[in-house]
Each structure stands twice: as structure tokens, then as C-alpha cells.
Amino acid sequence: MTSTETITGDSPSGGPGGYAWAGLDPDFTRQVAALAATPQGRALAESQAFEIVRRHPQRLGLPLRLRPELRAELDGYVASYHRMIETILAAWDHDRDLRAVVSVPEPLREHVAAARDTRVHLLRLDLLPQPDGTLRVLETNANCPGGLPNAGRARTAWRPLLTGHGIALPPPLPSDDPAWPGRWLTELAEQQTGTRPDTVALLLPRGGYRADILDYDAALTALGVRTLHADPRELRPAPGGGVTLHGEPVRHSFTKVGIQELLHMGDGAQPYLRAVREEALFVQNGLRGRLVGDNKLCLAVLSDPRFAHLFDPADLDRVRPTIPWSRNLAHCDAATLRTVVRDRARHVLKRPLDTRGHGVVLGKETTEALWEEAVGVAAAEGWLVQEYVSSPVLAATDGPAPRHDLALGAVEGRIASAFVRAGHAERHNVAGSAQPHPLYL
């Protein structure tokens, strides 16, 4: 997409130095850092806190800005990527080879097979900029992607201070409006069900990460929509079909539940699963969006030339170069398995339906013995194997330069929010050690 600027230090693929992505504006970063040192800037920076797992507060990083010439290219890229993920959902019924690659856990397979939703309403695409200025896909979050309203709120909070000091900013993104979470959800629910929600169930496992749920609660309430907070296991089958919550029929929901959490719910999740499968309960992304679209094994389909015929050639030309070599390890031949075992520093293993950096094994971080054991587990369970992809460092920051990624949130294929996660670990997870920086596009 653009050239890079090399930071003195290590090689582009690692170490405390590395390469800086020229897609970010370093002059803007320096200007914001100077403003953050003023009393007004310090107060604003200190107010930008968010809740991560288990109500542990963490401060947001300072805002960053994308170079303006890249916005149109990213818009087109995200739209193509979104269409390709929805193509995988639509092909899951009739393409046996695709179903074999994008496997679904046995307890949920019946529900996914019976579901007919082929839409991904909301996704977050996590990308790693490369030394040559191109991008590589880290993963797709099409279950309940987090951080999008929070980044919008931060961009809005910083805007008056920045523009007041003569710093030019692009127009606001949709998520910069505090009502955005409620607006896109209610508009989409009405489009899908024919009824504008007057009540929305906000479903979250007990003890779960509440930040996004609270954002949706505030936005829906501001729009005059009543909200009900509950664990998905509190839903009950209704006598005439559908489900009730605390004795009250519900038809619309915003649900934030990880796939591993869903699996651990066992029979308690059955009323929820049946209602979503039968479209008696509207939930963003449906079942296939969550269990197929969010599945990391989609990258194996996008990477493998055997599946090229499924996709629009223009979308394929745009997206294929950004997909790291990726396969379902259970379907690799003996020679490929030997290569993966031998070249552990060049490969990564990922459990297909996991979050927050769990179920990720980086070969470069393991011993030979542990890597060989991990490859055996991944091959038996059908994990994703990918080529290792490096990440850039943030220029114009104090202290050792952290690594970062690029996260783009989209509703129906249109960019609605963006942020960068930066930290000194290989995994760019906010639930770990990474810090999100709101990004102006």
C-alpha cells in the first residue's frame, strides 16, 4: 500500500527495532504527544480509560492518524473481504471440501447445518502492515468484535482539542456518534425482521467482559429502546415458539459470547441456539456468521487456490495477496507436516474458534519438543497453520518502540471504526498486554 520507514535497531522481522508502517502519519503522532503533555491533554488522556476482562481498567493510547491517501484503498479492500467471507457462508451448504476445511465443533454442527443465515453484519478485520507497505490478515472477528464503540468515543473526545490547535482531521467515522451502536443494530434488526425493536436483550455470560454491552445499553436507551441484561442460559422456550426472558417474549438481541464460552454452556445454551437458528431471535451475525465467518479456518479457504472459483475475480485479486499461507493442518500431507515441524520459527498454530490470544502457538516462542507436540495436537484437532507474519513498530513514541497491528471495524462491509493495538508482545490482544490507540481515517 505504501513504502516503509526503517527504525534503527533490529531487522524488519523482529527485535526491539524493526520497521515502521508509513501508513501512519508520524508528524501527527508527534503533535498529539506534545498536546498530551499540556494540562488539558493530560486530563483528556487520563480520562480515556476502558474496561478489559474482569473489570480491570486500562488507559487508551494516544490517537493516531492514517495517511489520507490510503482511506479509499482500505474502503475497497474491506468491502471485498466482507463479500468473500459471506461467500464462504453461502458455500458452506453445498461445498463438501469447504465444509471439511472450515470445520465446526460437533456440539454446534447440527445448529449451523440447519441455519440459513449467510450474512455477516458486523466484523473486525485485524491486519499486520508489512515492510513493503502491504497488509497481511491476522484474523477476522465476526462473532462479537470488541473495541469499536470505545475507539469512536475516544476519537470524538480528542477532536475539539486537536482541531482547536490547528490539526486537520478527517470527517468522523460512524462509530464516533455515541448513538451508533444502537442505531446500526436497530436499523439492521428492523430490516431483517420487519419490526423495529422496542426491547433488546443484551446477552452476556455471567462475569463476562461488559464494556461493549454497556456501550450498546447507553446507545439503545438514548434511542428509546428498552434493554434487558441476561446470561444466554436464562432464555426459555416459549409455548408458541421463540424464547422468553424472565417470562417476557424477546425477538431481538445483541449477544456477546465467545465460542468457547458457548461450548461450555452445554445444554443451557440450547434455547438460545434454537431460537437464533430458527430466526425467532435476531442476533447480530446469526449462527453461521459466528461459527463459520469468525472461524480462523476461513483463512485456509482464502489462501488455497482450490477454492478460487468460489469468489469474484476482482475481490480475489484484491484480497488474495494479503492472506498469509494458511491451511487446516488436519488436511496437510506428510511433507507439509514435516516442513511445519522443522521450520517452527516460520509458522503459527491457531485454534479455529478462540479469542484473546488463547489457542495461539508461535513456533518461534517454543522449544522443538513442545512445538512438535503442539503440531500433533493441531493436526489431530484440525487447527489453522499459518506462515508467521511480522508486525511493525510505532514511530515517534517515547521509550522502546512497541509493535502494532491495524484493526478495522465494519458494518455490512463499510468501515465504521478503526484502532491500532500496540504492545511489546507478539500477540496484539487488549486482554493481554496491548494498548488500543484510536485511529483517525
Secondary structure, DSSP 8 states (H G I E B T S, - for coil): ---EEEESSS-TTSSSSEEEETTB-HHHHHHHHHHHTSHHHHHHHHH-EEE-GGG-EEE----EEB-GGGHHHHHHHHHHHHHHHHHHHHHTTT-HHHHHHS---HHHHHHHHH-------EEEEEEEE-TTS-EEEEEEE-SS--SHHHHHHHHHHHHHHHHHTT-------GGGSTTHHHHHHHHHHHHHHSS--SEEEEE--TT---HHHHHHHHHHHHTT-EEEEE-GGGEEE-TTSSEEETTEEE-EEEE---HHHHHHHGGGGHHHHHHHHTTSSEETTTTHIIIIIT-TTHHHHHH-GGGGGGS-HHHHHHHGGGS--EEEGGG--HHHHHHHHHTGGGEEEE-TT--TTTTEEEGGGS-HHHHHHHHHHHHHHT-EEEE-----B-SS-SSS--EE-EEEEEETTEEEEEEEEEESSSS--TTTT-EEEEEE-
